[in-house]
Structure formats: C-alpha cells, structure tokens
Amino acid sequence: MSLSKSLIGFAKQCLPDRVYLSLAHRHKVGRFPNVKSPTTFNEKILYRCLHPDPRYADLTDKLTVREYVRQKIGEEYLVPLLADPVAFTREVYDALPSTFVMKANHGSGFVKVVNDKIDIGFKELDRLAKQWLTTDFYRVARERHYRAIQPRIFFEQLLLDRSGNIPPDIKIHCFFTEARSTPVIYIAVISDRFGERPCGDMYDGDWNRLDISIGHYPRSARPAERPANFETLLSLATALADGFEYVRVDLYAPDDKVYFGELTFTPGAGVFPMMPDAIDYEWGKLMQVKADGRHF
C-alpha cells in the first residue's frame, strides 16, 4: 500500500462518525446527506447509524438474535447450530462435520462456506477466525450499535437445496407506517452469492420484478420463480419485523423449508447507491423521524 493511501485510510479512521458517514455518502450516493432533517432512505439509515435503537445490538448479533427468533416464530426456522465455542481450537475443528459454514456474529461478510474441511484445514480457518475476531466492525462503517457486540465465531449447518446448491438470500425489506395496517414490502434476492456470477434482483410484495438495483450486484438474465412458500416467507418476515418501523429480514427458502438468516437495521450504513435515484426518496417517505429524533 502506498504512503498516500495509508495516510488517507488513517485520516478516515480518525474522522468523527458524522463526518466520516457524510463523506462516504457523498462518495457513494453522489450528494452530501442532510443529517439533521433526513428525507431519503439512505439519510434515515445514516441517522440510525448515529442514533441506534438500544434493541439493535442484541438483534444484530447473529448469536443472541437466535433467542428472539425462537420466541417469535419458533426453533424450527433457525439454521442448526453446530458449535459456538468460546475459542476456536483444534478440538472444536475435529468435532465439526466435513461440511459447514463458519461465521462471525459481529458484522457483515464474515462467512466461510466449507464444502470439505480437509481441503482447507484447521490452520487456515484459525487464521481467518483470528482476522475476523480482531476486526472492529463499528470502525468499518460507523454503525454504532456494533460497538456493543462481543465478537464470537460460530458454525452452522451448510444449507443446500435438493440440487445441491446454496439457496439464494431472500432479503425482505419491511416498512411499517402509521397510515397502513400491513407493511410495505420490497424483496431483494441475491443468487449465486458464493459462485462465479452473483446477481441481485428486486421484487415487490407480490413478487413482481422491479427495475430497481441496490448496491453492486448486476441483475439476473431472467426473474426468479416465485417461491412455493412465498406467503409463509412474508408471514415470518412480518412477525420478526413487528415492533420496528423498518427492518430487513433475511431468510433462506431451500425447497419447501424456510430458515432465518439475520436482521439488518442499517443496510449499507446509509451509503447504498440506489438506481433509479428516485427510489432513495420513495423509500425515505416510508420512514419518519419525530422532532425529538426518535423513530415511530
């Protein structure tokens, strides 16, 4: 890394959270955010990063959220947990099955799919685990609720459908407004996430594909088939999102089953490019901030 890049990186880490997020918003979204009176979706998510609900930490933690899911919708929707050790040791590794998924509980992107542990070995997984555990995810995007999460490594069963493929991520954006008795739903489907051609598509609450893109995933060549258990997916997502003005509920639906992935309260940390740009404003209208700064 060049000296100039190192200095830039150091400067970014030293900036106050609001300044850092404002500059990141300008760089990725294309304009400086209005932090005091947010109107767009990204601005309101950025506001959440700076003023998180006290509930966010436990429900963002991928281990502690399991109890919330268990109480809300039931144990059967949790991906089987193979191990959540205090420390990752050779003994823990030896006790794991040949296939599994290694994750960390305190951030995004800490996922390692292991199709055969003999091919990767303990030392490589241990190196990766130590790298994750020493990463302060709050410093990555200044989402303040991550500061309260104690980093842990855990291992889950590898989910596969009948064809032997990893099921798509089904990310259900749930907006609850005072004007409606039912939530407004948008669904992002990330397919082939760990393959050579990951794609992202957005659907409405009736599974109509929309001409919307969020983030960096290209659209698929054709729409995905509506899941056979689509109504169940919506029902479960709504149950988990109940009590929040907005939350993204991530689920998996291999064949006729449904499994919980995670809850995300600040997707993209308020710096997610949305195309067309009008969607940023439309989604923003679905969220409100009271005069004292709290959300409905």
N, C-alpha and C positions, 0 to 999 in steps of 0.2 A: 504494500500500500504506500502511495506517495505521501510525502510530508504534508502537502496541501490538503489531501483527502483526510488525513489523520487529524489535522487541525480543524477542518470543517466538522468532522464527526465529534471531536471533543467539544467544540462550541455548541453543537446541537444538544449534547448531553447536559451542558451547563445552563442552557436557557430555561427560564421558568415555564411551567406546563402550558399556560395560556399562550405564551409567545411561540413555543415550540409547535403546538397544535395549530395555531393560526398560520404559521409559515408552511406547515405541512398541508393544510387545507388549500392555501393559495397555490402551492406547487402541484397538487394532485387534482383539485377540483377546478382551479382556474380563477379563483377570486378569494379575497380576504373575507373571513366569516364575520357575521355580526354576533358576537358572543353575548352581549348584554340583552339583546332582543332577537333571539334566533327565530328564523322563519322557515328555513329549509330543513329537510330531514337530516342532512349532514351536520348542520349547525346545532340542531337539537340533540343529536347524538354526541357531538363535541361537548355540549353543555353537560350531558350526563357523565362524560369522562371526568369533567372537572368537579361535578357535584353529584356523586353517585348515591343512589338509594342504599341505606345500610344493609338491605337484603341481598344486594348484588353479589357480594363476595362469596357467601356460602352457596349461592345458586350458580355461580360461575365456576367454582371449584368442582372439577369433574368427579371427585370422590364424595364430597359432602352433599352434592346435589342428588345423589342416589337415594338418600332417605326421603327427600322431597318428592321424588318421582314415585317411590314406593308408597307413600301416603296418598298421593294424588291419583295415581292411575293403576298402581299395582306392581309387584315384583316381577311379573311375567314380561314386562316391557323393558327390563334392564338387560343389557348385554352381560352374559355371565362373567363374573369377575374371577380371574384365575389366581391373582396374588396382588396384594398391595403392601409390600414389605417396607419396614422402616429403613432398611438398607438393601441395596441390590448386591447379593453375594453369589458366589459360585453355587452354593446350596440352593438358593432360590432359582437360579438358572437351570440347574439339573432337574428340579422338580416340575418345571414347566413342560407342557406337551411340545411336540415338534413344531406346531403352527400356533401363532398367537399374534396379538398386536400389543406393542409396548407404547405407553403414553405417559405424559406428564400432566398433572392436574391443574397447573397454574398458568396456562397460556394457550395460544393458538399455534398449530403447526407442529406440536410435539407428538408426532405419530410415526411409528415404525412398524410396517407390516412385515412379519416374519413368516415366510412360507415353509421354511425348514431351518430350524435353529442351528443345525450342523453347518450350514453354508455360511453363517455369519459368525457364530461363536460368541463365547462369553465376553472376551476382551473387547470386541468391537461394540457390543451392546453396553458394556460397562462404561466405555469411553463416551458413548452417546448419552447415556443416562447422566453422567457427571456434567457433560456440557449443558444439558437441559436444566439440571438442578442448580447450576451456578448462574443461570440466566435470570436476571431480574426483569420479568415481563412488563412490569409497570414502566420501566425505562424505555421499552421498545416503542410504545405509542402513547404513554402518559395516561392510560386508563387507570384512574386512581384506586378503584376497588380491587385491583390485582395486588396492591400492596399488602392486603390483609390475608392473602392466601399463602399457606405454608407449602412450599414445593414438595411434591411426592412423585415417585414413579409407581406405576401400576400396570397390570397386564390383564387384557381381556381376551375372550374367545374371538377368533377370527370369523367374522360373518361372511358367509358365501351363499349365493343362491343355488338353485338346482343345476345351473350350468357351470358352477364352479367359479363364478365371477363375484367380485366385491360389489355389493349393491350401491346405487347412487346415493349421494347425500341429498335428502329432501329437506330444504330449509324453509320453514313456514313462517313468514312474517305476519304477526298477529297485531292488528291495531284495534284497540277498544276506544270508542268515542262516546261522549255523552249523548250524542244525537241518535245512536243506533243501539239496539238491544243485542245485536250479534256483531262479531268483529269483522273488520275489513281484512281480507286475506290476500297475500301475494306469496307465490311459491317459487323459490329458486331451486333448480335441480342441477347438481354438479355430477356429471357422469364421467366414468373412467378416470377418477381423480388420481389414482396411483399408476395409471397406464401411460401410454405414449401420447394420447390425444384427449386430454381432459377438456370437457365442454361445459358451458353453463347456459341454462335457458330459464326464462321467467314465465310463469303461468299465473292466471288469475284464480279466484276461488272456485271456478267451475272447470278448471284445467284447460283453459284456452291459452295457447302460447301467445305471449305478448312481444311486441317489437321493442323490448327493453333489455339493456345489458348493464350489469353492475360489476365493477371490478375488471379483472384481466382475462376472464375466460371467454373464448370465442363461442358462438352459438353452434348448436348441432346442425347437421345437414337436414334433419327432419325432426319433428316433435316426438317426444317420448309417448308411449301409450299410457293412457290414464290408468293408474294402479287399480286393481280389482277391489282393494280395500281402501279406496280413496276417502270414503265417508268416515271410516274409522280413524284414518290419519288426521283428518280435520277435527274430529271429536277429541282425540287425545291431545292434539296441539292446543286446542282451545282450553281444555281442562288445565293444562300445565301453564298456560299464559294468563289464566284468570287471576285478577288482582293486580295486574300491571297494565299501564296504558299501552305499552308496546313491548314486545319481546320476540325474538326469533327463536323458534323451536326447531331443532334439528332432529330428524328421525331417519330411520332406515326401514325399508319395506321389502326384504327379500321374500319373494314368492307370496305366501299368504300370511306372513308374520309381520310384526311391527316392533322395532326396537328404538329406544331413546338414545340420542347422541349427546346433545348438550343444549343449554340455554345461553343465548347471547344477547346482552342488553346494550352493547355498544359496538355493533358490527362496523368494521372498517375504521373504528376510532374517530368517526366523523370526517374522514378524508377519502371516502369511497367515490370515485368518479361514476356518475350515473348518466346513461345515454338513452333517450334524449335528456338534456339538462332539465327540461320541464318536470321530469319525474321527481327530481330533488325537491321541487316546490310542492308538487301534488302530495307526495308522501309527508312533507312537512306540515301540511294542513290537517293531517290526521292525528298530529300530536300537538298538545298545548302545554304551555308553561304558565303557571299562575304568576301574579305580580310579585309574590314573595320567593319566586324561583323554584317552587315545587311543582311536580307534575300532577295532573289529575289522577 
